[in-house]
Amino acid sequence: MAGAVSIPIFTVGMAKTTLKDKLIQDLVDQNKVHAYVLYYFGIKFYEYSEQTLEQVCIDKGLRVEQVVKELESPNQNFQEADLPLISYPIDLILEYLKHAHFTFVKHKLPYIARLVESFKANHKDYENVEKDLKELFPLFLEDFIHHIYAEEDTLFGYIRVLEKATKGVYNPSQLYYMLEKSSLQKFAMEHEAHDDEMEGIRRITNNYALSADAPLHVKVIYSELTSFEKSLKTHARIENEILFPKAMMLENQVKNIFQRKIKDN
């Protein structure tokens, strides 16, 4: 038809072409979570910054389509589940929290530790940040992992004993000893003292403030620390507002059961 204007047709394939042809540094600058996805494909963004995604995939023998698929939905495998936990039984809440611990210890923290380890500021505004983070983060990591495993051994272990006791499964002398030795109120107070574990890191990074010319490595580290702190706050809220109230009800229930047993005897 005379005078007709041809309209370009955009396909999903074009988005993929765009991603695979981008430089790694541009991909990461576009979305800091891309650095995390690439890391788990064995691509350290700071070692391949001047290569395109397709070039790196060829070098590493990776299927570029698979990497692109993960980059297009970076939160699909890594975001925290948005679950109605308050309606869940306590054993499922414990499993959810243990899974979060596993994700922190086996995925998120090793990645951040590697970012800090390989951190070269190359910028006068961040030289002290580099030095201080390299000193503080390993200490934070050690303390955090110790705290998580101690919590699973003591608090989670105690709650599981309480849960079994409400179903009539318990050793009377062991249960009596645990009720005398443990207190959920004490656990809750100790837990509250650990709620702001990243205060020192926030101080070093000036609350993750970035200058206009901040290097990409700094942007990625700050983005990951911010994201991790957000996850920690969510985790603490679930424990404080859901786990502890439910566990305290269990504890009172078990104490009442135990008192009735003593009277009956």
QUIMOFEN-V920840 format. One record per residue. N is the residue number from 1. RES is the residue in one letter. PHI is phi in radians with two decimals (none if undefined). OMEGA is omega in degrees with one decimal (none if undefined). D_FIRST is the distance of its C-alpha to the first C-alpha in whole Angstrom. Layout:
N_RES_PHI_OMEGA_D_FIRST, N_RES_PHI_OMEGA_D_FIRST
This chain:
1_M_none_-177.7_0, 2_A_-1.10_176.3_4, 3_G_1.37_-178.7_6, 4_A_-1.19_179.8_6, 5_V_-1.83_179.2_9, 6_S_-1.39_-178.7_11, 7_I_-1.84_-179.3_14, 8_P_-1.14_179.7_17, 9_I_-1.78_-179.5_19, 10_F_-1.70_179.8_22, 11_T_-2.09_177.2_25, 12_V_-1.04_-178.5_28, 13_G_-1.02_-179.0_29, 14_M_-1.15_178.6_28, 15_A_-1.09_-179.3_31, 16_K_-1.20_178.4_33, 17_T_-1.06_179.9_32, 18_T_-1.02_-178.4_33, 19_L_-1.13_-174.8_36, 20_K_-1.20_179.8_37, 21_D_-1.58_-178.9_37, 22_K_-1.39_172.0_38, 23_L_-1.17_180.0_42, 24_I_-1.01_-178.7_45, 25_Q_-1.11_178.9_46, 26_D_-1.27_176.8_42, 27_L_-1.05_-177.4_42, 28_V_-1.26_178.9_46, 29_D_-1.14_179.2_45, 30_Q_-1.17_-179.1_42, 31_N_-2.68_-174.2_44, 32_K_-1.09_178.6_48, 33_V_-1.15_177.3_48, 34_H_-1.01_179.8_46, 35_A_-1.08_179.9_49, 36_Y_-1.18_178.8_51, 37_V_-1.08_-179.5_48, 38_L_-1.07_-179.3_49, 39_Y_-1.00_-177.8_52, 40_Y_-1.41_167.8_53, 41_F_-1.73_179.8_51, 42_G_1.46_-179.3_53, 43_I_-1.90_176.0_51, 44_K_-1.55_-170.3_53, 45_F_-0.97_-176.1_51, 46_Y_-1.33_176.6_53, 47_E_-1.70_-175.9_54, 48_Y_-2.22_-170.0_50, 49_S_-1.02_-175.4_48, 50_E_-1.64_177.9_47, 51_Q_-1.81_175.3_45, 52_T_-1.36_178.2_42, 53_L_-1.03_-179.0_42, 54_E_-1.10_178.8_41, 55_Q_-1.05_-179.1_44, 56_V_-1.15_179.5_46, 57_C_-1.08_177.8_45, 58_I_-1.12_179.4_45, 59_D_-1.02_-174.2_49, 60_K_-1.70_179.3_50, 61_G_1.23_-179.9_49, 62_L_-1.73_174.5_47, 63_R_-1.37_-175.4_44, 64_V_-1.05_-179.7_41, 65_E_-1.11_-179.4_39, 66_Q_-1.18_179.7_42, 67_V_-1.13_178.8_43, 68_V_-1.05_180.0_40, 69_K_-1.02_179.7_40, 70_E_-1.22_179.3_43, 71_L_-1.19_-178.9_42, 72_E_-1.27_176.6_39, 73_S_-2.34_-171.1_42, 74_P_-1.11_-177.0_45, 75_N_-1.61_-173.3_47, 76_Q_-1.01_-176.6_46, 77_N_-1.67_-169.4_49, 78_F_-2.02_-176.3_51, 79_Q_-1.31_178.3_51, 80_E_-1.29_-179.2_54, 81_A_-1.17_177.3_54, 82_D_-1.69_-172.7_53, 83_L_-1.94_176.5_56, 84_P_-1.37_-170.2_58, 85_L_-1.10_-176.7_61, 86_I_-1.09_-179.7_63, 87_S_-1.59_-176.9_63, 88_Y_-1.48_172.5_64, 89_P_-1.16_-170.8_67, 90_I_-1.12_179.9_69, 91_D_-1.15_178.0_69, 92_L_-1.26_176.9_65, 93_I_-1.12_177.2_65, 94_L_-1.07_179.2_68, 95_E_-1.13_177.7_65, 96_Y_-1.06_-178.7_62, 97_L_-1.16_177.5_64, 98_K_-1.13_177.3_66, 99_H_-1.13_177.2_62, 100_A_-1.10_176.6_61, 101_H_-1.01_-179.5_64, 102_F_-1.05_179.6_63, 103_T_-1.09_178.1_60, 104_F_-1.06_-170.2_62, 105_V_-1.31_-173.7_64, 106_K_-1.69_-176.7_62, 107_H_-2.11_-171.4_59, 108_K_-1.10_-174.3_58, 109_L_-1.16_175.7_62, 110_P_-1.05_178.6_62, 111_Y_-1.14_179.6_58, 112_I_-1.11_178.7_60, 113_A_-1.04_178.8_63, 114_R_-1.18_177.3_61, 115_L_-1.07_-179.1_59, 116_V_-1.19_-179.4_62, 117_E_-1.04_-175.8_64, 118_S_-1.62_-175.5_61, 119_F_-1.18_171.4_61, 120_K_-2.16_-171.5_61, 121_A_-1.04_-176.2_61, 122_N_0.89_-178.0_60, 123_H_-2.78_-172.6_60, 124_K_-1.06_-179.0_63, 125_D_-1.22_-173.3_62, 126_Y_-2.10_-179.8_62, 127_E_-1.10_178.5_65, 128_N_-1.21_177.4_68, 129_V_-1.08_178.6_65, 130_E_-1.00_-177.8_65, 131_K_-1.06_-176.8_69, 132_D_-1.19_179.5_69, 133_L_-1.12_-179.8_67, 134_K_-1.14_176.7_68, 135_E_-1.48_-171.7_71, 136_L_-1.44_-171.6_71, 137_F_-1.07_177.1_68, 138_P_-1.05_177.9_70, 139_L_-1.20_176.3_73, 140_F_-1.03_-178.2_70, 141_L_-1.04_-179.4_69, 142_E_-1.08_-179.1_72, 143_D_-1.15_-178.0_73, 144_F_-1.14_-179.0_70, 145_I_-1.13_176.7_70, 146_H_-1.05_-179.3_74, 147_H_-1.09_-178.8_73, 148_I_-1.11_-178.6_71, 149_Y_-1.19_176.9_73, 150_A_-1.12_179.4_76, 151_E_-1.09_-179.9_74, 152_E_-1.17_-178.5_73, 153_D_-1.22_-173.0_77, 154_T_-1.66_-175.7_78, 155_L_-1.07_-177.6_76, 156_F_-1.09_179.1_74, 157_G_-1.07_179.7_77, 158_Y_-1.12_-179.6_79, 159_I_-1.12_178.9_76, 160_R_-1.13_176.4_76, 161_V_-1.08_178.6_80, 162_L_-1.07_-177.6_79, 163_E_-1.09_178.6_77, 164_K_-1.13_-178.4_79, 165_A_-1.10_179.1_82, 166_T_-1.18_178.3_80, 167_K_-1.73_177.1_80, 168_G_1.49_-179.7_83, 169_V_-1.82_180.0_83, 170_Y_-2.89_172.3_85, 171_N_-1.70_-172.9_88, 172_P_-0.95_-177.4_91, 173_S_-1.22_178.2_92, 174_Q_-1.13_-179.3_89, 175_L_-1.12_179.0_87, 176_Y_-1.03_179.9_90, 177_Y_-1.07_-178.0_90, 178_M_-1.17_179.3_86, 179_L_-1.16_178.4_87, 180_E_-1.28_-173.7_90, 181_K_-1.45_-171.9_88, 182_S_-1.88_177.1_84, 183_S_-2.66_-179.3_83, 184_L_-1.17_176.7_79, 185_Q_-1.11_178.2_80, 186_K_-1.16_176.8_81, 187_F_-1.00_-177.7_78, 188_A_-1.11_179.7_76, 189_M_-1.17_178.5_78, 190_E_-1.15_-179.5_78, 191_H_-1.12_-180.0_74, 192_E_-1.07_180.0_73, 193_A_-1.17_-179.1_75, 194_H_-1.68_-171.6_73, 195_D_-1.14_-178.8_69, 196_D_-2.03_-175.2_69, 197_E_-1.25_-175.2_69, 198_M_-1.74_-178.9_67, 199_E_-1.00_-179.2_68, 200_G_-1.09_179.9_70, 201_I_-1.20_176.6_66, 202_R_-1.07_-179.4_65, 203_R_-1.14_179.6_67, 204_I_-1.05_-174.0_67, 205_T_-1.62_-178.1_63, 206_N_0.96_-178.8_63, 207_N_1.00_176.1_62, 208_Y_1.07_179.4_59, 209_A_-1.28_-178.6_58, 210_L_-2.00_173.4_56, 211_S_-1.39_-177.4_55, 212_A_-1.06_-177.3_52, 213_D_-1.88_179.8_53, 214_A_-1.04_177.9_54, 215_P_-1.09_-177.8_54, 216_L_-1.03_-178.3_51, 217_H_-1.06_178.1_54, 218_V_-1.12_179.7_56, 219_K_-1.02_-178.6_53, 220_V_-1.18_179.0_53, 221_I_-1.03_-177.7_56, 222_Y_-1.13_178.5_56, 223_S_-1.08_-179.2_53, 224_E_-1.21_177.9_55, 225_L_-1.13_177.7_58, 226_T_-1.10_179.9_57, 227_S_-1.10_-179.8_55, 228_F_-1.14_179.3_58, 229_E_-1.10_177.3_60, 230_K_-1.08_177.9_58, 231_S_-1.10_178.7_58, 232_L_-1.09_-180.0_62, 233_K_-1.14_177.1_62, 234_T_-1.08_-179.6_60, 235_H_-1.05_-179.7_63, 236_A_-1.12_179.7_66, 237_R_-1.12_178.5_64, 238_I_-1.09_179.6_64, 239_E_-1.20_-175.4_68, 240_N_-1.25_-171.8_69, 241_E_-1.70_-177.4_67, 242_I_-2.09_-175.2_67, 243_L_-1.13_-175.2_69, 244_F_-1.08_177.5_72, 245_P_-1.03_179.3_73, 246_K_-1.14_-178.3_72, 247_A_-1.18_178.4_75, 248_M_-1.16_174.7_77, 249_M_-1.11_176.6_77, 250_L_-1.07_-178.0_78, 251_E_-1.04_178.5_80, 252_N_-1.11_178.6_82, 253_Q_-1.07_-179.0_82, 254_V_-1.18_177.6_83, 255_K_-1.07_178.1_86, 256_N_-1.15_177.4_87, 257_I_-1.04_-177.4_87, 258_F_-1.14_179.5_89, 259_Q_-1.10_178.7_92, 260_R_-1.11_179.7_92, 261_K_-1.09_-179.6_93, 262_I_-1.09_-179.5_95, 263_K_-1.15_-178.8_97, 264_D_-1.13_-179.6_97, 265_N_-1.50_none_99
